[in-house]
Amino acid sequence: MTRRQLPGLHAAGPVWRLASFAIAVGVLAPVLTLVWLAFGSGLGHWGPLFANVLPQAALNTAMLLTGVGVLVLVIGTGCAWLVTAHDFPGRGVLHWALLLPLAMPTYIVAFAYLDLLHPIGPVQGAIRWMLGFDSPRQFRLPDLRSMPGAIFVLGFVLYPYVYMTARAMFMTQPAHLMEAARTLGESRRGAFFRVALPLARPALAVGLSLALLETLNDIGASEFLGVNTLTVAVYTTWITRSDLAGAAQIACAMLFVVVALVWLERNGRQHQRFGSAQRMRAVQPRRLHGGAAWAASAAAALPVLIGFVAPAFYLVRESFKRLHQGGGISQGLVASLGNTLALASGVTAAAVAAGLVVAWASRSQGAGLANRARWQARAATLGYAVPGTVLAIGLLTPALAFDSALATAFGWQGLPLMGAGIVLVVACAIRFLAMPVGGIEAGLARIPPAIEQASRLLGETTGGTLRRVHLPLLRPAIATGALLVFVDAMKELPATLLLRPANFDTLATWLYAEAARGTYEEGAIAALAIVLAGLLPVLLLARNQLGAPSAAPGPDQTP
């Protein structure tokens, strides 16, 4: 008997369902507006777009997605199997440290490596010194401002998405399947490729789609590294050429990529229980010795060093250099920090409130109500799949129309909602709404039905039960969702660049401007603040999702 079939559990009232419906429509409105803008401006714009912009931008996007996809699959899957099926020095730290690059936004890593790998930077200088060369003319590494450079940076930052899902799947795979393959004469490598890897394909599809969605959303790293993707083309078409219709048409083309990636993610989730439905003895890690053990340690540590340690060390060094030289922290950077905290707080409050409405309204009885509630909840969480640039383009036109009507009705000057940053808050709340909705729905599912039944028998109303029973029990889920939204809002760059009010900088846009000017020291302080904030949810995720590594067996135990 399911939760909704139990007597005493009342469906959310019509006000809650109406509010949830309004939120779902609000999330879908930017996408519908985008399609209207793209095709309502006439087909004449599409000719130059197809001739001059879309082919190269689409090709660059396809190459970037392919390269990043291959890299995150190799690194994420390899590291997940390494720390799950083997025991080696440092495994107890590396099994969670491999998540640390999630704290690094892609544009910050690109910002750091542009200086670290500069021809006269510290890395190439050290290599020339070891090889006996005196100048970059004698020896220099390939330019980071290239497609391979962008693939390198994005791949080593985004592989944790695959690592998380793959490790969770490997940890739940029954050990007897690997043992049966070994008994039938398969080598350990053959058993991995023919048994463990096929069982993990649904999880790999989910992680891969999330990494590719982040790649598609990226604007800072791609622009810093000179790769003109569809996202960069949307930004330059709108900001540089002031062509909103053309930007909408490019953004509309991006939606086809988004739909394909969302289908991949949904398909992976539907099959994610394959091979792990039964609770059986998990694969036990095999202890490695000698050179093999240290090679495994080095292989698992390399992604952490490239994706987190090196850029973090650079940011700390540059920040201390700025402070040691007496430059201090400028008033502009302090104002940007205040703006960032205000924006993140507003987005968090809006997203958590909307998430609570959607999650509570989805508790509907009856087939018809259940289907509508499920549709509304799914529509309300689609914002995570829409790149920030696409969301901003679609939200701008209805926001400007509403803003103008509001100003006319009350006799206000300018655009009050845009000027106050409310449109930016709404855009970010739409983008991150999936986090609180998912967390609160999971929290509601864990509350025993008997508690609500007891509250109702004592005469409490549905709203009173929510306020006095459910909300106190949902505090951990709400707090986790709020933390994730707060940190992601601090890091958000594409939507902030396009929808921020005049003379309004956040830490992300401040860093973007500093990198565009080539001034790294003060930009490093802003980047370091973003990274420190990003560490909180990553450490929380490492504790809650991965847990401690299983104990290693004796030397003679093999999977």
C-alpha positions as CSV (number, residue, x, y, z in Angstrom):
1,M,0.0,0.0,0.0
2,T,1.5,3.3,-1.0
3,R,1.6,6.5,1.0
4,R,-1.2,8.1,-1.0
5,Q,-3.5,5.1,-0.5
6,L,-3.3,5.2,3.3
7,P,-6.4,6.7,5.0
8,G,-5.9,10.0,6.8
9,L,-3.4,11.5,4.3
10,H,-5.2,14.4,2.7
11,A,-4.4,15.8,-0.7
12,A,-3.1,19.3,-0.9
13,G,-5.8,21.9,-1.2
14,P,-6.8,23.7,-4.4
15,V,-4.8,26.8,-3.4
16,W,-1.6,24.7,-3.2
17,R,-2.3,23.0,-6.5
18,L,-3.1,26.3,-8.2
19,A,0.2,27.8,-6.8
20,S,2.1,24.8,-8.0
21,F,0.5,25.1,-11.5
22,A,1.5,28.8,-11.6
23,I,5.1,27.9,-10.7
24,A,5.2,25.2,-13.4
25,V,3.8,27.7,-16.0
26,G,6.4,30.3,-14.8
27,V,9.2,27.8,-15.4
28,L,7.9,26.9,-18.9
29,A,7.1,30.5,-19.9
30,P,10.7,31.5,-20.8
31,V,11.1,28.5,-23.1
32,L,7.8,29.2,-24.8
33,T,8.7,32.9,-25.1
34,L,12.0,31.9,-26.6
35,V,10.3,29.9,-29.4
36,W,8.0,32.8,-30.1
37,L,10.8,35.2,-30.3
38,A,12.8,32.9,-32.6
39,F,10.0,32.3,-35.1
40,G,8.0,35.5,-34.6
41,S,10.8,37.7,-35.9
42,G,10.4,36.2,-39.4
43,L,12.4,33.5,-41.2
44,G,14.6,36.1,-42.9
45,H,16.9,36.2,-39.9
46,W,17.6,32.5,-40.2
47,G,19.4,32.7,-43.5
48,P,22.4,34.8,-42.3
49,L,22.3,32.8,-39.0
50,F,22.7,29.5,-40.8
51,A,25.3,30.9,-43.2
52,N,27.6,32.7,-40.7
53,V,27.0,31.8,-37.1
54,L,25.3,28.5,-36.5
55,P,27.6,26.1,-38.5
56,Q,30.8,27.0,-36.7
57,A,29.2,27.5,-33.3
58,A,27.3,24.2,-33.6
59,L,30.5,22.4,-34.7
60,N,32.5,23.8,-31.8
61,T,29.7,22.9,-29.4
62,A,29.6,19.3,-30.8
63,M,33.3,18.9,-30.6
64,L,33.4,20.3,-27.1
65,L,30.6,18.1,-25.8
66,T,32.2,15.0,-27.5
67,G,35.6,15.7,-26.1
68,V,34.4,16.5,-22.6
69,G,32.0,13.5,-22.6
70,V,34.9,11.1,-23.4
71,L,37.2,12.6,-20.8
72,V,34.6,12.6,-18.0
73,L,33.6,9.1,-18.8
74,V,37.2,7.8,-18.7
75,I,38.2,9.8,-15.6
76,G,35.0,9.4,-13.6
77,T,34.5,5.7,-14.4
78,G,38.1,4.8,-14.0
79,C,38.5,6.5,-10.6
80,A,35.2,5.1,-9.4
81,W,36.2,1.5,-10.1
82,L,39.7,2.1,-8.7
83,V,38.5,3.3,-5.3
84,T,35.7,0.8,-5.1
85,A,37.4,-2.4,-6.2
86,H,41.0,-1.8,-5.0
87,D,42.8,-0.8,-1.8
88,F,45.9,1.4,-2.0
89,P,47.7,4.1,0.0
90,G,45.5,7.2,0.3
91,R,42.3,5.6,-0.7
92,G,40.5,6.7,2.4
93,V,41.1,10.3,1.5
94,L,40.9,10.1,-2.3
95,H,37.5,8.4,-2.3
96,W,35.9,11.7,-1.2
97,A,38.6,14.1,-2.4
98,L,37.8,13.1,-6.0
99,L,34.6,15.2,-5.5
100,L,36.5,18.4,-4.7
101,P,36.5,19.8,-8.3
102,L,32.8,20.3,-8.0
103,A,33.6,23.3,-5.8
104,M,35.5,24.8,-8.7
105,P,33.3,26.6,-11.3
106,T,34.6,26.0,-14.8
107,Y,35.3,29.7,-15.4
108,I,37.5,29.9,-12.3
109,V,39.6,26.9,-13.3
110,A,40.0,28.4,-16.8
111,F,40.9,31.7,-15.2
112,A,43.6,30.0,-13.1
113,Y,45.1,27.8,-15.8
114,L,45.4,30.7,-18.2
115,D,48.0,32.2,-15.9
116,L,49.5,28.9,-14.7
117,L,50.1,27.6,-18.2
118,H,51.0,31.0,-19.8
119,P,54.2,30.8,-21.8
120,I,56.0,32.9,-19.2
121,G,54.0,31.4,-16.3
122,P,55.3,29.2,-13.5
123,V,54.6,25.8,-15.1
124,Q,56.2,26.4,-18.4
125,G,59.0,28.3,-16.7
126,A,59.8,25.3,-14.5
127,I,59.7,22.9,-17.5
128,R,62.1,25.0,-19.5
129,W,64.4,25.3,-16.5
130,M,64.5,21.5,-16.1
131,L,65.1,21.0,-19.9
132,G,67.8,23.7,-20.0
133,F,65.9,26.2,-22.2
134,D,66.0,29.9,-21.7
135,S,63.0,31.4,-23.5
136,P,59.5,30.5,-24.7
137,R,60.9,30.7,-28.3
138,Q,63.0,27.5,-27.6
139,F,60.2,25.6,-25.9
140,R,56.5,26.2,-25.1
141,L,53.5,24.0,-24.5
142,P,50.5,24.1,-26.9
143,D,48.3,27.1,-26.3
144,L,45.5,26.6,-23.7
145,R,43.3,28.9,-25.7
146,S,42.1,26.2,-28.0
147,M,39.5,23.4,-28.3
148,P,41.8,20.8,-26.6
149,G,42.5,23.3,-23.8
150,A,38.8,23.8,-23.2
151,I,38.2,20.0,-23.2
152,F,41.1,19.6,-20.8
153,V,39.8,22.2,-18.3
154,L,36.1,21.3,-18.5
155,G,36.8,17.5,-18.4
156,F,38.9,17.7,-15.2
157,V,36.3,19.9,-13.5
158,L,33.1,18.0,-14.5
159,Y,34.2,14.4,-14.1
160,P,32.8,14.1,-10.5
161,Y,29.3,13.9,-12.0
162,V,30.2,10.6,-13.6
163,Y,32.4,9.6,-10.6
164,M,29.4,10.0,-8.1
165,T,26.9,8.0,-10.1
166,A,29.4,5.3,-11.2
167,R,30.8,4.8,-7.7
168,A,27.3,4.5,-6.2
169,M,26.5,1.8,-8.8
170,F,29.7,-0.1,-8.3
171,M,29.3,-0.1,-4.5
172,T,25.9,-1.8,-4.9
173,Q,26.7,-4.4,-7.5
174,P,26.6,-8.0,-6.2
175,A,30.0,-9.5,-5.7
176,H,28.9,-12.9,-6.9
177,L,28.5,-11.7,-10.5
178,M,32.2,-10.7,-10.6
179,E,33.1,-14.0,-8.9
180,A,31.1,-16.0,-11.5
181,A,33.0,-14.2,-14.3
182,R,36.3,-15.0,-12.7
183,T,35.3,-18.6,-12.2
184,L,34.5,-18.9,-15.9
185,G,38.0,-17.8,-16.8
186,E,37.7,-14.1,-17.3
187,S,40.5,-11.9,-16.2
188,R,39.9,-9.0,-13.8
189,R,40.0,-6.6,-16.7
190,G,37.6,-8.8,-18.7
191,A,35.2,-9.1,-15.8
192,F,35.2,-5.3,-15.4
193,F,34.4,-4.6,-19.1
194,R,32.0,-7.5,-19.5
195,V,30.1,-7.4,-16.2
196,A,30.7,-4.4,-14.0
197,L,30.7,-1.8,-16.7
198,P,27.5,-2.9,-18.5
199,L,25.7,-3.0,-15.2
200,A,26.8,0.6,-14.6
201,R,25.6,2.0,-17.9
202,P,22.4,3.6,-16.6
203,A,24.4,5.4,-13.9
204,L,27.0,6.5,-16.4
205,A,24.3,7.9,-18.7
206,V,23.0,10.0,-15.8
207,G,26.4,11.4,-14.8
208,L,27.4,12.0,-18.4
209,S,24.2,14.0,-19.2
210,L,24.7,16.2,-16.1
211,A,28.3,16.9,-17.1
212,L,27.3,17.7,-20.6
213,L,24.5,20.0,-19.4
214,E,27.1,21.9,-17.4
215,T,29.3,22.1,-20.4
216,L,26.5,23.5,-22.5
217,N,25.7,26.1,-19.8
218,D,29.3,27.3,-19.6
219,I,30.1,30.7,-21.0
220,G,33.1,31.9,-19.0
221,A,35.6,29.1,-19.6
222,S,34.6,28.8,-23.3
223,E,35.0,32.5,-23.9
224,F,38.3,32.7,-21.9
225,L,39.7,29.8,-23.9
226,G,38.6,31.2,-27.3
227,V,36.0,28.5,-28.1
228,N,32.9,30.1,-29.8
229,T,30.2,27.7,-28.7
230,L,26.4,28.2,-29.1
231,T,26.3,29.7,-25.5
232,V,29.0,32.2,-26.3
233,A,27.3,33.0,-29.6
234,V,24.0,33.8,-27.8
235,Y,25.8,36.2,-25.4
236,T,27.8,38.0,-28.1
237,T,24.8,38.3,-30.5
238,W,22.7,39.9,-27.8
239,I,25.3,42.0,-26.0
240,T,27.7,42.9,-28.8
241,R,25.3,43.1,-31.7
242,S,22.1,44.0,-29.8
243,D,20.2,41.4,-31.8
244,L,17.7,39.9,-29.5
245,A,15.9,38.0,-32.2
246,G,19.2,36.4,-33.5
247,A,20.2,35.5,-29.9
248,A,16.8,33.9,-29.4
249,Q,17.2,31.9,-32.6
250,I,20.6,30.6,-31.6
251,A,19.2,29.8,-28.1
252,C,16.3,27.9,-29.7
253,A,18.9,25.8,-31.6
254,M,20.5,25.0,-28.2
255,L,17.2,23.6,-27.0
256,F,17.5,20.7,-29.4
257,V,20.8,19.8,-27.6
258,V,19.2,20.2,-24.2
259,V,16.3,18.0,-25.1
260,A,18.7,15.2,-26.3
261,L,20.7,15.5,-23.0
262,V,17.5,15.5,-20.8
263,W,16.3,12.4,-22.7
264,L,19.6,10.7,-22.0
265,E,19.4,11.6,-18.3
266,R,15.7,10.5,-18.0
267,N,16.4,7.3,-19.8
268,G,19.4,6.6,-17.5
269,R,17.3,7.2,-14.4
270,Q,14.6,4.8,-15.6
271,H,17.1,2.0,-15.8
272,Q,19.2,3.0,-12.9
273,R,17.9,0.1,-10.7
274,F,19.2,-2.5,-13.2
275,G,21.6,-4.9,-11.6
276,S,21.2,-3.5,-8.1
277,A,17.6,-4.3,-7.0
278,Q,18.7,-7.1,-4.7
279,R,20.7,-6.5,-1.5
280,M,23.7,-8.8,-1.8
281,R,27.3,-8.8,-0.7
282,A,29.1,-5.9,-2.4
283,V,32.4,-6.1,-4.2
284,Q,35.3,-6.1,-1.7
285,P,38.3,-4.0,-2.6
286,R,41.5,-6.0,-3.5
287,R,44.6,-4.8,-1.8
288,L,47.4,-3.7,-4.1
289,H,51.1,-3.9,-3.3
290,G,54.3,-2.3,-4.4
291,G,54.4,-0.4,-7.6
292,A,50.9,-1.2,-8.5
293,A,49.6,0.3,-5.3
294,W,51.5,3.6,-5.7
295,A,50.5,3.8,-9.4
296,A,46.9,3.5,-8.3
297,S,47.4,6.3,-5.8
298,A,49.0,8.5,-8.4
299,A,46.2,7.8,-10.9
300,A,43.5,8.6,-8.4
301,A,45.2,11.7,-7.1
302,L,46.0,13.2,-10.6
303,P,42.4,14.4,-11.3
304,V,42.2,16.0,-7.8
305,L,45.5,17.8,-8.4
306,I,44.5,19.1,-11.8
307,G,40.9,19.8,-11.1
308,F,41.2,21.3,-7.6
309,V,44.6,21.5,-5.9
310,A,46.6,23.3,-8.6
311,P,43.9,26.0,-9.3
312,A,43.1,26.4,-5.5
313,F,46.8,26.8,-4.7
314,Y,47.1,29.4,-7.5
315,L,44.1,31.4,-6.1
316,V,45.5,31.4,-2.6
317,R,49.0,32.5,-3.8
318,E,47.6,35.3,-5.9
319,S,45.3,36.5,-3.2
320,F,48.1,36.6,-0.7
321,K,50.3,38.4,-3.2
322,R,47.6,41.0,-3.7
323,L,47.3,41.5,0.1
324,H,51.0,41.4,0.7
325,Q,51.7,44.1,-1.9
326,G,49.4,46.5,0.0
327,G,46.7,46.5,-2.6
328,G,44.1,45.3,-0.1
329,I,40.6,44.6,-1.1
330,S,39.0,47.3,-3.2
331,Q,35.6,48.8,-2.5
332,G,34.3,47.5,-5.7
333,L,35.1,43.9,-4.6
334,V,33.5,44.5,-1.2
335,A,30.4,45.8,-3.0
336,S,30.4,42.7,-5.3
337,L,30.5,40.4,-2.2
338,G,27.5,42.2,-0.7
339,N,25.6,42.0,-4.0
340,T,26.5,38.3,-4.3
341,L,25.2,37.5,-0.7
342,A,22.0,39.5,-1.3
343,L,21.4,37.8,-4.6
344,A,22.1,34.3,-3.3
345,S,19.8,35.0,-0.2
346,G,17.0,36.2,-2.4
347,V,17.3,33.3,-4.8
348,T,17.5,30.8,-1.9
349,A,14.3,32.2,-0.3
350,A,12.4,32.2,-3.5
351,A,13.5,28.7,-4.6
352,V,12.9,27.0,-1.2
353,A,9.5,28.6,-0.9
354,A,8.5,27.5,-4.5
355,G,10.0,24.1,-3.9
356,L,7.9,23.6,-0.7
357,V,4.8,24.6,-2.6
358,V,5.5,22.2,-5.5
359,A,6.5,19.3,-3.3
360,W,3.5,19.7,-1.0
361,A,1.1,20.1,-3.9
362,S,2.3,16.8,-5.4
363,R,0.8,14.9,-2.5
364,S,-2.5,14.4,-4.4
365,Q,-4.9,11.5,-4.2
366,G,-6.7,10.1,-7.1
367,A,-5.3,9.1,-10.5
368,G,-6.2,12.4,-12.2
369,L,-4.8,14.6,-9.4
370,A,-1.7,12.4,-9.2
371,N,-1.0,12.7,-12.9
372,R,-1.4,16.5,-12.9
373,A,0.7,16.9,-9.8
374,R,3.4,14.7,-11.3
375,W,3.4,16.8,-14.5
376,Q,3.6,20.0,-12.5
377,A,6.4,18.8,-10.4
378,R,8.4,17.6,-13.4
379,A,7.7,20.9,-15.3
380,A,8.8,22.9,-12.3
381,T,12.2,21.2,-12.2
382,L,13.0,21.5,-15.9
383,G,14.9,24.8,-15.2
384,Y,18.1,22.8,-14.2
385,A,18.4,21.6,-17.8
386,V,18.0,25.0,-19.4
387,P,21.3,26.9,-19.8
388,G,21.4,30.3,-18.1
389,T,21.8,32.2,-21.3
390,V,18.7,30.5,-22.8
391,L,16.7,31.2,-19.7
392,A,17.7,34.8,-19.7
393,I,16.8,35.3,-23.3
394,G,13.4,33.8,-22.8
395,L,12.7,35.6,-19.6
396,L,13.7,39.1,-20.8
397,T,10.7,39.9,-23.1
398,P,7.9,39.0,-20.6
399,A,9.8,40.6,-17.8
400,L,10.2,43.9,-19.7
401,A,6.5,43.9,-20.7
402,F,5.4,43.3,-17.1
403,D,7.9,45.9,-15.9
404,S,6.8,48.5,-18.3
405,A,3.1,47.9,-17.4
406,L,3.9,48.1,-13.7
407,A,5.8,51.4,-14.2
408,T,3.0,52.9,-16.2
409,A,0.3,51.9,-13.8
410,F,2.1,53.4,-10.8
411,G,3.9,56.3,-12.5
412,W,7.3,55.0,-11.7
413,Q,10.5,55.8,-13.6
414,G,12.5,53.2,-15.4
415,L,12.1,49.5,-15.0
416,P,11.5,48.8,-11.3
417,L,11.8,45.0,-11.4
418,M,14.9,44.9,-13.6
419,G,16.5,47.7,-11.7
420,A,15.9,46.0,-8.4
421,G,17.3,42.7,-9.6
422,I,14.0,40.9,-9.1
423,V,14.1,39.5,-12.6
424,L,17.6,38.1,-12.0
425,V,16.4,36.5,-8.7
426,V,13.5,34.9,-10.6
427,A,15.7,33.5,-13.3
428,C,18.1,31.9,-10.9
429,A,15.3,30.6,-8.8
430,I,13.8,28.9,-11.9
431,R,17.2,27.5,-12.7
432,F,17.9,26.0,-9.3
433,L,14.3,25.0,-8.3
434,A,15.0,21.3,-8.9
435,M,17.3,21.1,-5.8
436,P,14.8,22.1,-3.1
437,V,11.9,20.2,-4.9
438,G,13.9,17.0,-5.0
439,G,15.1,17.3,-1.4
440,I,11.7,18.2,0.1
441,E,9.9,15.4,-1.8
442,A,12.5,12.9,-0.5
443,G,12.0,14.3,3.0
444,L,8.2,14.0,2.8
445,A,8.6,10.4,1.7
446,R,10.6,9.6,4.8
447,I,8.0,11.0,7.2
448,P,5.8,8.1,8.6
449,P,2.1,8.4,7.6
450,A,1.1,7.6,11.1
451,I,2.4,11.0,12.3
452,E,0.2,12.9,9.9
453,Q,-2.8,10.6,10.7
454,A,-2.3,11.3,14.5
455,S,-2.2,15.0,13.8
456,R,-5.4,14.9,11.8
457,L,-7.2,12.7,14.4
458,L,-6.3,15.4,17.0
459,G,-8.2,17.9,14.9
460,E,-5.4,19.7,13.2
461,T,-6.0,21.1,9.7
462,T,-3.9,20.2,6.7
463,G,-2.1,23.6,6.8
464,G,-1.6,23.2,10.5
465,T,-0.2,19.8,10.1
466,L,2.3,21.1,7.5
467,R,3.3,24.0,9.8
468,R,3.5,22.1,13.1
469,V,4.5,18.6,12.0
470,H,6.0,18.4,8.6
471,L,8.1,21.6,8.6
472,P,10.1,20.7,11.8
473,L,10.7,17.2,10.4
474,L,11.7,18.7,7.0
475,R,14.4,21.1,8.4
476,P,17.3,18.9,7.3
477,A,16.0,18.5,3.8
478,I,15.1,22.2,3.5
479,A,18.5,23.3,4.9
480,T,20.4,21.0,2.5
481,G,18.4,22.3,-0.5
482,A,18.9,25.9,0.7
483,L,22.6,25.4,1.0
484,L,22.9,24.0,-2.5
485,V,20.8,26.8,-4.0
486,F,22.7,29.5,-2.1
487,V,26.1,28.3,-3.3
488,D,25.0,27.7,-6.9
489,A,23.5,31.2,-7.0
490,M,26.8,32.6,-5.8
491,K,28.6,30.8,-8.7
492,E,26.0,31.6,-11.5
493,L,27.6,33.5,-14.3
494,P,25.6,33.3,-17.6
495,A,22.2,34.5,-16.3
496,T,23.8,37.1,-14.0
497,L,25.8,38.6,-16.9
498,L,22.7,39.0,-19.0
499,L,20.0,40.1,-16.5
500,R,21.9,42.0,-13.8
501,P,20.9,45.6,-13.2
502,A,23.2,48.5,-14.2
503,N,26.3,48.9,-12.1
504,F,25.5,45.6,-10.3
505,D,28.5,43.2,-10.0
506,T,28.6,39.9,-8.2
507,L,31.8,38.0,-7.4
508,A,31.3,35.9,-10.6
509,T,30.8,39.0,-12.9
510,W,33.7,40.8,-11.1
511,L,36.0,37.8,-11.9
512,Y,34.7,37.7,-15.5
513,A,35.6,41.4,-15.9
514,E,39.0,41.0,-14.3
515,A,39.9,38.1,-16.5
516,A,38.7,40.0,-19.6
517,R,41.1,42.8,-18.6
518,G,43.9,40.4,-17.8
519,T,44.2,41.5,-14.2
520,Y,44.5,38.4,-12.1
521,E,45.4,39.4,-8.6
522,E,42.1,40.9,-7.4
523,G,40.1,38.5,-9.6
524,A,41.8,35.7,-7.6
525,I,40.3,37.0,-4.3
526,A,36.8,36.9,-5.8
527,A,37.4,33.4,-7.2
528,L,38.8,32.2,-3.8
529,A,35.6,33.4,-2.1
530,I,33.4,31.5,-4.5
531,V,35.5,28.3,-4.1
532,L,35.4,28.5,-0.3
533,A,31.6,28.8,-0.4
534,G,31.5,25.9,-2.9
535,L,33.4,23.6,-0.6
536,L,30.5,23.4,1.9
537,P,28.0,21.5,-0.2
538,V,30.8,19.3,-1.7
539,L,31.9,18.2,1.7
540,L,28.3,17.6,2.7
541,L,27.8,15.6,-0.4
542,A,30.9,13.5,0.2
543,R,29.7,12.7,3.7
544,N,26.1,11.9,2.8
545,Q,26.5,10.2,-0.6
546,L,29.7,8.3,-0.5
547,G,30.3,7.5,3.1
548,A,33.4,5.8,4.3
549,P,35.2,3.3,2.1
550,S,34.6,-0.3,2.9
551,A,37.3,-2.2,4.8
552,A,39.9,-3.8,2.7
553,P,40.2,-7.6,2.7
554,G,43.3,-9.6,3.1
555,P,45.9,-10.0,0.4
556,D,44.5,-13.3,-0.8
557,Q,40.9,-12.1,-1.2
558,T,40.0,-11.3,-4.8
559,P,36.7,-10.1,-6.4
